Amino acid sequence: MVAGTIICVYHQAILCHLSPTFITIMSTKAFAVIAGVGSGTGTSLARRFAKEYPIALLARNPESYEGLVQEINNSGGKAIGISTDASDEESVKSAFKTIAQKYEDAPCAAAIYNASGGFVRKPFLETQIEDLEKGWAVTVYGHIRAICYQRPD
């Protein structure tokens, strides 16, 4: 695993909480969400999951996902890209609202959080709180937001 990468995969049964509608939900094609699509891990995961599922790709900049969405769609898969700033609560909430509308009642097979706010490369005693805030906003708080808005109501 690449340093700084957080991957969370949710099993369909957990998402559905084995509700009475479980059989109905399972008849719908599941999808996957990958947050933090760049040139490395996120792209590799997207290509792999796109072989089995329609996928939603989240990244700050459309340039990070546009080519990949086109590649997946041209090769027979299904992908959408959504500009999302993981450090901004409204942006994350909006992204998952868009995903819910796109995939309607389909279950989420996997939610992979790979967004990173960057690394601080300073000696520990020279590091200021401000140096760490963006990393925490994306890597920790963004991850929590993604879980909160991705889970079923």
C-alpha positions in Angstrom: 0.0 0.0 0.0 1.3 3.5 -0.8 2.0 5.7 2.2 -0.8 8.1 2.9 -3.4 6.0 1.2 -6.6 5.0 3.1 -8.7 2.4 1.4 -12.1 1.5 2.8 -14.2 -1.2 1.2 -17.8 -1.7 2.3 -19.5 -5.0 1.8 -22.9 -4.9 0.2 -24.6 -6.8 3.1 -23.3 -4.2 5.6 -24.6 -1.3 3.4 -28.0 -2.9 3.0 -28.1 -3.9 6.7 -29.8 -7.1 5.5 -33.1 -5.2 5.1 -36.2 -6.6 3.6 -35.3 -4.9 0.3 -31.9 -6.7 0.2 -33.0 -9.1 -2.6 -34.4 -6.2 -4.6 -31.2 -4.2 -4.2 -29.0 -7.1 -5.1 -30.9 -7.4 -8.4 -29.6 -4.0 -9.4 -26.0 -3.6 -10.7 -23.7 -2.5 -7.9 -21.3 0.4 -8.5 -18.0 1.5 -7.0 -16.7 5.0 -5.9 -13.1 6.0 -6.0 -12.2 9.2 -4.4 -8.7 10.6 -5.1 -8.1 9.7 -8.8 -4.7 10.9 -9.9 -2.0 9.3 -12.0 -1.1 6.4 -9.6 -3.1 4.4 -7.2 -6.5 5.8 -7.8 -6.2 5.3 -11.6 -5.0 1.7 -11.2 -7.9 1.0 -8.8 -10.4 2.6 -11.2 -9.2 0.5 -14.1 -9.5 -2.7 -12.0 -12.9 -1.9 -10.5 -14.3 -0.8 -13.9 -13.9 -4.3 -15.2 -16.7 -5.4 -12.8 -18.7 -2.3 -11.9 -19.8 1.0 -13.1 -17.7 3.5 -11.3 -17.8 7.1 -10.0 -14.4 8.9 -9.9 -13.9 11.8 -7.6 -11.0 14.3 -7.9 -10.4 18.0 -7.3 -9.5 18.7 -10.9 -11.5 17.3 -13.9 -8.1 16.8 -15.7 -7.4 14.1 -13.2 -10.4 11.9 -14.3 -11.5 13.1 -17.7 -9.2 10.9 -19.7 -9.8 7.9 -17.5 -13.6 8.3 -17.8 -13.2 8.4 -21.6 -10.9 5.4 -21.6 -13.2 3.3 -19.4 -16.3 4.3 -21.4 -14.6 3.6 -24.7 -13.5 0.2 -23.6 -17.1 -1.0 -22.7 -17.1 0.1 -19.1 -19.2 2.8 -17.5 -17.7 5.7 -15.6 -18.6 9.2 -14.5 -16.3 11.8 -13.1 -17.2 14.4 -10.4 -15.1 17.3 -9.4 -14.9 17.1 -5.6 -12.8 18.8 -3.0 -12.5 16.3 -0.2 -11.6 19.1 2.3 -14.9 20.8 1.6 -18.0 19.3 3.2 -20.5 20.8 0.7 -18.4 19.5 -2.2 -18.4 15.9 -0.8 -22.1 16.1 0.0 -22.9 17.3 -3.5 -20.7 14.5 -5.0 -22.5 11.8 -3.2 -25.9 13.3 -4.0 -24.9 13.2 -7.7 -23.8 9.6 -7.3 -27.1 8.7 -5.6 -29.1 10.2 -8.4 -27.0 8.5 -11.1 -27.1 5.1 -9.6 -30.5 5.4 -8.0 -31.2 2.3 -5.8 -28.0 0.4 -6.8 -25.9 -0.8 -3.9 -22.3 0.4 -3.5 -20.0 -2.5 -3.9 -16.9 -0.6 -2.8 -16.0 2.9 -1.7 -12.3 3.6 -2.0 -10.9 6.7 -0.4 -7.5 7.6 -1.9 -7.5 11.4 -1.6 -4.5 13.0 0.0 -3.8 16.6 1.1 -0.1 16.3 0.5 2.9 15.6 2.7 4.8 17.9 5.0 8.6 17.5 4.6 10.1 19.4 7.5 11.9 18.4 10.7 9.3 17.8 13.4 10.3 20.7 15.6 10.0 23.1 12.6 6.5 21.9 11.7 3.7 24.3 12.4 0.0 23.4 12.8 -0.8 25.3 9.6 1.5 22.9 7.7 -0.6 20.0 8.7 -4.1 21.4 8.3 -4.6 20.8 4.6 -3.4 17.2 4.9 -5.8 16.6 7.8 -8.7 18.3 6.0 -8.4 16.0 3.0 -6.9 12.8 4.4 -8.8 12.5 7.7 -11.9 14.8 7.7 -12.5 14.2 4.0 -12.5 10.4 4.7 -15.0 10.8 7.5 -17.2 13.0 5.3 -17.1 10.4 2.5 -18.2 7.7 4.9 -21.0 9.8 6.3 -22.5 10.7 2.9 -21.9 7.3 1.3 -23.6 5.2 3.9 -27.3 4.5 3.6 -29.8 6.6 5.5 
